[in-house]
Every structure is written in C-alpha cells, then in structure tokens.
C-alpha cells in the first residue's frame, strides 16, 4: 500500500499536510507552500484502496457515505499520528492528512511569547482563546499550554476534542481526553456533565455555536479556566464573533459576562522564514486590562485595536508590530510579511517608522 510511502515522504520533508486526489499528483504543504512530492498520478482504483485502508472499519465507511466528510486520527507504526480528513468531491474521495507530532514543543521552541503564555497558564479561572486561520498552529500552541501546566501544577485537565490530536502523559496533573463520536456525542453533551468531573482546566477543541459558547461561559463562572480555539484572525473579530453567537436582545448581557471572564487572546499566523528552514509565527496578543474590559462592556469593541497597539507594557502587540519586527530582525522577507498584513498600506508606513492615523 503506497499510502505508507506517501506518509514517509511527508515526514521526511517535514510537511504539515499531504493532499491526495484521484487523477492528480501527490502534493504536500512544506513551509506553508504546496509542492508536488510525487509525479505519479493516483488512479481511481488506488484512491479507493487508500480510502478504504484509512477508514479501517465499517463505522467510518458508513459515516463517509452518509455525511460525505469524516475526520479521524490514523496511527502509522514508526511514523507517528496523522489527522485524516476524507471528503467527497466530484463523486470521488479526496484526502487531506495532517502530521500530528508526538513530541509537544515548548513555547520557546515554537517562538511564542513564553512569559505571556505562562501567565495565562497560571490563571485559576476565566476564558483564554487562541485564534487564527486553519493550519496556523492553534492546536500546537494549546498543547504546549496543557503540557506546561502538566509539568508545573497539580491540576485536573479535561479536554474535549474532535478528534484528539496530541496525547498527554500525566505528570503533576491528571489529564482526561475525550473525543467526539468516540467518547461523547457532542461538545454540549460533554459540557453538560463537566461539573461532576471536577476539572480545574477545560480545553474545548473549537467553539462553533451558541450552546457551546454558553457552556464555556458557565464553566468559567463555576471557577474553571477554559481554553479554546477560534477560526478568527484577530482579537476584535473574535469578540464580535462571540457576541454574535447570541440573539441581539442578549448582546448587552453577553458583553458584560465577557468583560468579566475573558483573560486574553493570542492570534497566530505562520510565515515562511527567510532562510527557508521552516515557519515562524507572527502573533497579535491581547490582555484584557480594565480599560479593554470596559470597552467590551460598553460595546466599543472596534476601539480595542488601538489599545493593543499601545499595550506593550501589558505584553500586548498587534500583528503589524509583530510583522515589522520579524522583517527588521532579518527573519522574514518583507514581501512575505506584507502579503499577510491586514493592511498593506499601514504595514508600509510602519516599516518606515510612521504611525498611521488608523492605529
């Protein structure tokens, strides 16, 4: 079965994602860019064979047949763990595979702001969110937080994931990991029983709807520290997304709750290093100070960005500031940073040391 050969190539090339499709080359995402790693065309018959091998059992096959999409973990002896998504396109299966590393790296190894992450890990209650587009290191950052607590504090950590990616071994902490579909039907089902399970820290893989958000808020009010991920690009968009989960007549109440429970957000985007040795994160960091809490409470969310730009004393910085620093430090090419900037004009001004009127 050539799938093992493709997975081995993926690992050797340190690719984050592998792409398989009928009548197409084998491609992989390496340092953020998609490259062809084999010019062999995958036949319809081979694609069907690979799909059945990965699905492994009738239950997964039935799920794909009914839902046309399935997400699960595949373990390959000697190579590691892989998150597999099989979906139907033009009547045939396509597969995207992500390599999940066994080794959980530290904040320092990931080039993340270690002191800030550690300060959030020391929180006893509240809500913390890691944000960013898919494939930009959110799950990896959360795993580093869980492992940091695991090594440093005697706590009960409960995770609810879809599917479980990183596996943890108990150290000072006790870690229970629940997978949707395997251990519990839905996030809301899992969260409805969390008080009986007495966690100190709760990791919710992703918050996608009002019911899950409401349960997360309730968990913080019961004295838990809740971590989760959002597919949003920055702090302002994240806060707006949370509020808009709820109907308009509840917005004022939700803003009040959020102003009291939200501890901070870190938004990530991975950039290719100038020397081609891998990727490095640019990050926006927001710490909820009394001023930012007041802006959330009063519905003046758009004004928060200005305080992030000026919040270095509290460990805050904007994406623009992070991008400029990476360029000036010679780590990232200017055009690569400019490509990912929210505003190319503001990035150009910042590179010249000029602060725009919009900051």
JOSULFEN-V737332 format. One record per backbone hydrogen bond with DSSP energy under -0.5 kcal/mol. NH is the residue of the N-H (numbers start at 1). CO is the residue of the C=O. If there is no record, write none. Layout:
nh=[NH;NH]
co=[CO;CO]
This chain:
nh=[4;6;7;8;9;10;11;12;13;14;15;16;17;18;19;20;22;23;24;26;27;27;28;29;30;30;33;35;37;37;38;42;43;47;48;49;50;51;52;53;54;55;56;57;61;62;63;64;65;66;67;68;70;72;74;76;77;79;80;81;82;83;84;84;85;86;87;88;89;92;94;95;96;97;98;99;100;101;105;110;111;112;114;117;118;119;120;121;122;123;126;127;128;129;130;131;131;132;132;136;141;142;143;144;145;146;147;148;149;150;151;152;153;155;157;157;158;158;159;160;161;162;171;172;173;174;176;176;178;180;181;182;183;184;190;191;192;193;193;194;196;197;197;198;198;199;200;201;202;203;204;204;205;205;207;208;213;214;215;216;217;218;219;220;221;222;223;224;225;226;226;227;228;229;230;232;238;239;240;241;242;243;244;245;245;246;250;251;254;255;256;257;258;259;260;260;261;262;263;264;265;266;267;268;269;271;273;274;276;280;282;284;285;286;288;289;293;294;295;296;297;298;299;300;303;304;305;306;307;307;308;309;310;311;314;315;316;317;322;323;324;325;326;327;328;329;330;331;332;337;338;339;340;340;341;341;347;348;349;350;351;352;352;353;354;355;356;359]
co=[1;2;3;4;5;6;7;8;9;11;10;29;29;97;27;95;93;42;21;38;19;25;35;17;28;33;30;28;26;35;26;24;41;43;44;45;46;47;48;49;50;51;52;55;57;58;59;60;61;62;63;64;86;84;82;80;75;76;76;100;74;98;72;82;96;70;94;68;92;89;87;20;85;18;83;16;81;99;103;106;108;107;112;113;114;115;116;117;118;120;224;261;226;264;228;129;266;230;232;133;137;138;139;140;141;142;143;144;145;146;147;148;149;153;155;174;156;201;176;203;178;163;173;150;150;155;157;174;159;161;184;179;179;179;186;187;188;189;190;191;193;193;194;194;195;194;156;156;225;158;202;227;160;203;229;206;209;210;211;212;213;214;215;216;217;218;220;219;200;126;224;202;128;204;130;230;234;235;236;237;238;239;240;241;242;243;247;248;250;251;252;253;254;255;256;257;257;258;127;127;286;129;284;131;282;280;278;331;273;271;269;267;317;265;263;287;289;290;291;292;293;294;296;295;300;301;302;303;303;304;304;305;306;308;311;312;311;285;318;319;320;321;322;323;324;325;327;326;326;333;334;335;336;337;337;338;343;344;345;346;347;348;349;350;349;353;354;356]
